[in-house]
């Protein structure tokens, strides 16, 4: 029997570059005041800015509210992990 992949909703809403809401959030990889890295239904999402923080996180509903001065949202390529791993392996030889 074939396994069907369910595509869940993923949305980004930004208000005045000060607040944002992201839906379709699966996990938060890391966050600090300069960057928040999220795992979403659309892929790995990097939110960059200043004085950023996650105001609300609900992984059951897949929602995250972000505050701060938002400068960019970008999706990271799937090959990013492999490049980081090989760099780490080279450093610890």
Secondary structure, DSSP 8 states (H G I E B T S, - for coil): ----------EEEEETTTEEEEESEEEEEEEETTEEEEEETTEEEEEEEEEEEEEEEETTTTEEEEEEEEEEEEE--TTHHHHHHHHHHHHT-
